[in-house]
Each structure stands twice: as C-alpha cells, then as structure tokens.
Amino acid sequence: MERSSHFGSLLKLLDDDNEEVKQGVRRALMDFEGDASHDLAALGIHLKSKEARLLSESLHAGRQKLLKEHWAMPVGNLRDPDGDYESLESLLRLISDFLHDGVTLRPSLSDELDILAQEADSEVSTSQELASWLFGSKRFVGNKIAPFDPRNSDLAWCLEEEQSNPLGLSLICILVAQRLGLTVYGVNYPGHFLCLIDTAEGPTLIDGFHQGRPILVSKLLADHLELSEEAAKAVRQPCSLAAMLLRVLANMNLAFNKADRFDDAGIIQDLMKTFRP
C-alpha cells in the first residue's frame, strides 16, 4: 500500500514544467521496473490518453533495464527444434513485458497461452486441426495493416488483438501445441515464417498469415524448382528454437529502426550478440 500511495504522488508530477522534477520522477519510477498497471488498478485510477502516454514513456527506462538485466543466453537447450520450450517462452515473456506499455492491466503471456490452450483442448486433437482452429477460422489473422509494428513481437498483445506477423502467429500455434501435447515446428523461410506439421500426406507447411493454408512440402519442392537453396533447405527441416528467437529480435530491430527508436534498437542489437554460432 505504501508503494501505491507513493505512486499516486508521483503521478501528479508527471507533467511538471521543471526539468529537474521530471528527472526525479523518472528516477523514482525505476523502482516500478517499467510496469505500474497493478498500482493504477489498486488505486482505482483511470488515466486519460495523454496521462497514460506520459506515464508509459516515463516507465520505459525501467522496462529497458529489466530486459537487459534478465536476458540470459543460452537458457536451456535452444539449439534444437525439440529444445527447451520453457526457456524459449520465458524469454518471449520478457520481450512481451518490455514491449508492453506498463500502464494497461493484462494477464501474463503464459497465462494467456494457458487460457487459449484450455479452450482449444476440447476442439482439436491433431496439429492440423489446431492450425485450422486458430487460422482457418480467422480467429487469428495476419496484421497486414501494420506489419512492422513492434507489438507484433509482443505475443501477449497478439493474443489479445488476435493478430500478428507470420512469426508471431506461428509462435502462438507452436506454444499452444506444446500445451496440448501436439507437435508443431517452426520453419525459418526467407522473408516469411511458417509452421511445419506431419499429416497423412507427409510433412506439411502451415501459413498462419494466410488463414492457415496447408502446403505439402513435397509438392512445393516439385512445383517450384526455382526455389533458392536456402528456401529449399528451410522447408525440409524445422528450425531451432534459437533461430526463432533470433528472428523475433531481428524483427524488433527492424521495427525500432523504422520508428526511429534507435535507443531500443541498440538494446536489441546487443541481445542479438548474445547468440552463439
């Protein structure tokens, strides 16, 4: 309660004209580690859009600090397609917390995935049925309006908004499949991202960005001899968990640079350097 009371007094100083006061408020907000959503809820405070934006910006340094301090590579076995999914999800959750505005109250990434998996459990029994349930039904769709929005890498946001880029959609499918005891892999296709499942016809690609369109790997290779060596190799075997995580960071780096958020881009580039060949 003491923290919440202190927080209430800080809110009143957010838009103070004195630069020293502003800096003091930002330093004090570092104790909140970038997220004051629970404090706002505890105090019953509903911020106006301008106030919410100011608070989010003031909390951002705390989220940057938390991401840098808690990032650890390698965590578990991320080198294989059947690696440590718990560690992968932990790092994806850290990324989601970093990309969150720190103001809006929402469940954690893991809790949201649990809820979605519980709903899917009574509806699907195979990986192909899961893909159809998620994408063929248009429950989750491609974010074609803002493909470079950094929030496409915030899987908690994607689960709430039911949209993302190809990688975000694929990761949702993969992580829900893990909870259901189903096997769905990632395919690090050049310029796109796909899922890979086994069907009666053989290994099949799932394009979540285009309503879960199934593509038989053997047919793709036979019909498209012009595929580059890199693309052909990508569809023949699933990628590692590390490759998926590195691609998430690459997407974030591109998105931040496009938005002129160079400080955030620099942090992401430092995280990318933690990957070992």
C-alpha positions as CSV (number, residue, x, y, z in Angstrom):
1,M,0.0,0.0,0.0
2,E,2.9,2.3,0.8
3,R,4.2,1.9,-2.8
4,S,0.8,2.7,-4.3
5,S,0.4,5.8,-2.1
6,H,3.9,7.0,-3.2
7,F,3.0,6.3,-6.8
8,G,-0.1,8.5,-6.5
9,S,2.0,11.5,-5.6
10,L,4.4,10.8,-8.5
11,L,1.6,10.9,-11.0
12,K,0.8,14.5,-10.0
13,L,4.3,15.5,-11.0
14,L,4.5,13.7,-14.4
15,D,3.8,16.9,-16.5
16,D,5.7,19.3,-14.2
17,D,7.4,22.1,-16.1
18,N,10.6,21.8,-14.0
19,E,13.1,19.5,-15.8
20,E,14.7,18.5,-12.5
21,V,11.4,17.4,-11.1
22,K,10.7,15.4,-14.3
23,Q,14.0,13.6,-14.0
24,G,13.4,13.0,-10.3
25,V,10.0,11.4,-11.1
26,R,11.7,9.2,-13.8
27,R,14.3,8.0,-11.3
28,A,11.7,7.2,-8.7
29,L,9.6,5.3,-11.3
30,M,12.6,3.0,-11.9
31,D,11.5,1.1,-8.8
32,F,8.4,0.0,-10.7
33,E,10.6,-1.9,-13.2
34,G,8.6,-0.5,-16.1
35,D,5.1,-1.6,-15.1
36,A,2.7,0.4,-12.9
37,S,-0.5,-1.3,-14.2
38,H,-1.2,-3.1,-10.9
39,D,-0.6,0.1,-8.9
40,L,-3.1,2.0,-11.1
41,A,-5.6,-0.7,-10.6
42,A,-5.1,-0.8,-6.8
43,L,-5.7,3.0,-6.6
44,G,-8.6,2.8,-8.9
45,I,-7.0,5.4,-11.2
46,H,-8.2,5.7,-14.8
47,L,-5.8,7.8,-16.8
48,K,-6.6,9.9,-19.8
49,S,-4.8,9.1,-23.0
50,K,-2.2,11.9,-22.6
51,E,-1.6,10.9,-19.0
52,A,-1.2,7.3,-19.9
53,R,1.2,8.1,-22.7
54,L,3.3,10.3,-20.3
55,L,3.4,7.6,-17.7
56,S,4.3,4.9,-20.2
57,E,7.2,7.0,-21.6
58,S,8.4,7.7,-18.0
59,L,8.3,4.0,-17.2
60,H,10.1,2.9,-20.4
61,A,13.6,3.2,-18.9
62,G,12.6,0.7,-16.3
63,R,11.5,-1.8,-18.9
64,Q,14.7,-1.3,-20.8
65,K,16.7,-2.0,-17.6
66,L,14.7,-5.1,-16.8
67,L,15.1,-6.6,-20.3
68,K,18.9,-6.1,-20.2
69,E,19.3,-7.4,-16.7
70,H,17.2,-10.5,-17.1
71,W,18.2,-11.6,-20.6
72,A,20.3,-14.7,-20.4
73,M,21.6,-16.7,-23.4
74,P,21.8,-19.6,-23.7
75,V,19.0,-20.5,-21.3
76,G,18.4,-24.3,-21.5
77,N,18.7,-26.0,-24.9
78,L,17.6,-23.7,-27.6
79,R,19.8,-25.2,-30.4
80,D,17.3,-27.9,-31.4
81,P,13.7,-27.9,-32.7
82,D,12.8,-30.1,-29.8
83,G,14.7,-27.9,-27.3
84,D,13.7,-26.2,-24.0
85,Y,10.4,-24.6,-24.8
86,E,10.1,-23.4,-21.2
87,S,13.2,-21.3,-21.6
88,L,12.0,-20.1,-25.0
89,E,8.7,-19.0,-23.6
90,S,10.4,-17.3,-20.6
91,L,12.4,-15.1,-23.0
92,L,9.4,-14.4,-25.1
93,R,7.6,-13.3,-22.0
94,L,10.4,-11.0,-21.1
95,I,10.2,-9.4,-24.6
96,S,6.4,-9.0,-24.2
97,D,6.9,-7.3,-20.8
98,F,9.4,-4.9,-22.5
99,L,7.0,-4.1,-25.3
100,H,4.1,-3.6,-23.0
101,D,3.0,0.0,-22.2
102,G,3.4,-0.6,-18.5
103,V,0.0,1.0,-17.9
104,T,-2.6,-1.4,-19.2
105,L,-3.5,-4.2,-16.9
106,R,-3.3,-7.6,-18.7
107,P,-2.5,-11.2,-18.0
108,S,1.0,-12.5,-18.5
109,L,1.9,-14.2,-21.8
110,S,1.9,-17.6,-20.2
111,D,-1.5,-17.1,-18.6
112,E,-3.0,-16.0,-21.9
113,L,-1.5,-19.1,-23.7
114,D,-2.9,-21.3,-20.9
115,I,-6.4,-19.8,-21.5
116,L,-6.2,-20.3,-25.2
117,A,-4.9,-23.9,-24.9
118,Q,-7.7,-24.8,-22.5
119,E,-10.3,-23.5,-25.0
120,A,-8.6,-25.5,-27.8
121,D,-8.3,-28.7,-25.8
122,S,-11.9,-29.7,-26.4
123,E,-11.9,-28.6,-30.0
124,V,-8.8,-30.2,-31.5
125,S,-6.9,-33.5,-31.4
126,T,-4.3,-33.0,-34.1
127,S,-1.8,-30.4,-35.1
128,Q,-3.7,-29.8,-38.4
129,E,-7.0,-29.3,-36.5
130,L,-5.2,-26.8,-34.2
131,A,-4.0,-24.8,-37.2
132,S,-7.4,-24.8,-38.7
133,W,-9.0,-23.8,-35.4
134,L,-6.5,-20.9,-35.0
135,F,-6.2,-19.7,-38.5
136,G,-8.7,-21.3,-40.9
137,S,-11.5,-19.9,-38.7
138,K,-9.9,-16.4,-38.9
139,R,-9.7,-16.3,-35.2
140,F,-6.1,-15.2,-35.6
141,V,-5.2,-13.2,-38.7
142,G,-2.2,-11.5,-40.2
143,N,-1.5,-7.9,-39.3
144,K,-1.4,-6.6,-42.8
145,I,-2.1,-3.0,-41.8
146,A,0.9,-2.6,-39.6
147,P,3.4,-5.5,-40.4
148,F,6.3,-3.5,-38.9
149,D,4.6,-2.6,-35.6
150,P,6.9,-3.7,-32.8
151,R,3.9,-5.1,-31.0
152,N,3.8,-7.9,-33.5
153,S,6.6,-9.3,-31.4
154,D,4.7,-8.8,-28.1
155,L,2.8,-12.2,-28.1
156,A,0.6,-11.1,-25.1
157,W,-0.6,-8.2,-27.3
158,C,-1.0,-10.5,-30.3
159,L,-3.2,-12.9,-28.2
160,E,-5.4,-10.0,-27.0
161,E,-5.7,-8.4,-30.5
162,E,-5.8,-11.8,-32.3
163,Q,-3.3,-10.7,-35.0
164,S,0.4,-10.6,-35.6
165,N,3.0,-11.1,-38.3
166,P,3.9,-14.5,-39.7
167,L,6.4,-15.3,-36.9
168,G,4.1,-14.2,-34.1
169,L,1.2,-16.3,-35.4
170,S,3.5,-19.3,-35.8
171,L,4.8,-18.9,-32.3
172,I,1.3,-18.8,-30.8
173,C,0.5,-22.0,-32.7
174,I,3.7,-23.7,-31.6
175,L,3.3,-22.7,-27.9
176,V,-0.3,-23.7,-27.7
177,A,0.6,-27.1,-29.4
178,Q,3.2,-27.7,-26.7
179,R,0.5,-27.3,-24.0
180,L,-1.8,-29.8,-25.9
181,G,0.9,-32.4,-26.4
182,L,0.9,-31.8,-30.1
183,T,4.0,-31.3,-32.4
184,V,4.3,-28.1,-34.4
185,Y,7.7,-26.8,-35.5
186,G,8.9,-23.5,-37.0
187,V,10.2,-23.0,-40.5
188,N,12.6,-20.1,-40.9
189,Y,11.7,-19.4,-44.5
190,P,13.4,-16.4,-46.1
191,G,11.2,-13.4,-46.0
192,H,8.3,-15.3,-44.3
193,F,7.8,-17.7,-41.4
194,L,5.8,-20.9,-41.4
195,C,4.8,-23.9,-39.2
196,L,5.6,-27.5,-40.0
197,I,3.4,-30.4,-39.1
198,D,3.1,-34.1,-40.0
199,T,-0.1,-35.2,-41.9
200,A,-1.2,-38.4,-43.6
201,E,0.1,-37.0,-46.9
202,G,3.5,-36.1,-45.4
203,P,5.3,-33.1,-43.9
204,T,3.1,-30.1,-44.4
205,L,3.7,-26.3,-44.1
206,I,1.1,-24.1,-42.4
207,D,0.9,-20.5,-43.4
208,G,-0.8,-18.8,-40.5
209,F,-0.6,-15.4,-42.1
210,H,-2.8,-16.6,-44.9
211,Q,-5.5,-18.4,-42.9
212,G,-3.5,-21.5,-42.1
213,R,-3.1,-22.5,-45.8
214,P,-1.6,-26.0,-45.8
215,I,1.3,-26.6,-48.3
216,L,2.6,-30.1,-48.8
217,V,6.4,-29.9,-48.7
218,S,7.0,-32.5,-51.4
219,K,4.6,-30.7,-53.8
220,L,6.1,-27.3,-53.1
221,L,9.6,-28.6,-53.9
222,A,8.3,-30.4,-57.0
223,D,6.3,-27.5,-58.4
224,H,8.8,-24.8,-57.6
225,L,12.2,-25.8,-58.9
226,E,13.2,-22.1,-58.9
227,L,13.3,-22.1,-55.1
228,S,16.6,-20.9,-53.7
229,E,18.9,-23.4,-52.0
230,E,18.2,-21.5,-48.7
231,A,14.4,-21.7,-49.1
232,A,14.5,-25.4,-50.1
233,K,16.7,-26.2,-47.1
234,A,14.4,-24.3,-44.8
235,V,11.2,-26.3,-45.7
236,R,13.0,-29.6,-45.5
237,Q,13.7,-29.4,-41.8
238,P,12.4,-27.4,-38.8
239,C,14.5,-24.6,-37.4
240,S,15.9,-24.4,-33.9
241,L,14.2,-22.5,-31.0
242,A,17.2,-20.2,-31.1
243,A,16.6,-19.4,-34.7
244,M,13.0,-18.4,-33.9
245,L,14.1,-16.2,-31.0
246,L,16.8,-14.6,-33.1
247,R,14.3,-13.8,-35.8
248,V,12.0,-12.2,-33.2
249,L,14.8,-9.9,-32.2
250,A,15.7,-9.2,-35.9
251,N,12.0,-8.1,-36.5
252,M,12.1,-5.9,-33.4
253,N,15.4,-4.3,-34.5
254,L,13.9,-3.5,-37.9
255,A,10.7,-2.2,-36.4
256,F,12.5,0.1,-34.0
257,N,14.8,1.5,-36.7
258,K,11.8,2.2,-38.9
259,A,10.1,4.1,-36.0
260,D,13.4,6.0,-35.2
261,R,13.6,4.3,-31.8
262,F,17.3,3.9,-32.1
263,D,17.9,3.5,-28.3
264,D,15.6,0.5,-28.2
265,A,17.2,-0.8,-31.5
266,G,20.6,-0.6,-29.9
267,I,19.5,-2.7,-26.9
268,I,18.0,-5.4,-29.2
269,Q,21.2,-5.5,-31.2
270,D,23.2,-6.1,-28.0
271,L,20.8,-9.0,-27.2
272,M,21.3,-10.5,-30.7
273,K,25.1,-10.6,-30.0
274,T,24.5,-13.0,-27.1
275,F,23.6,-15.8,-29.6
276,R,26.5,-18.1,-30.2
277,P,27.0,-19.7,-33.6
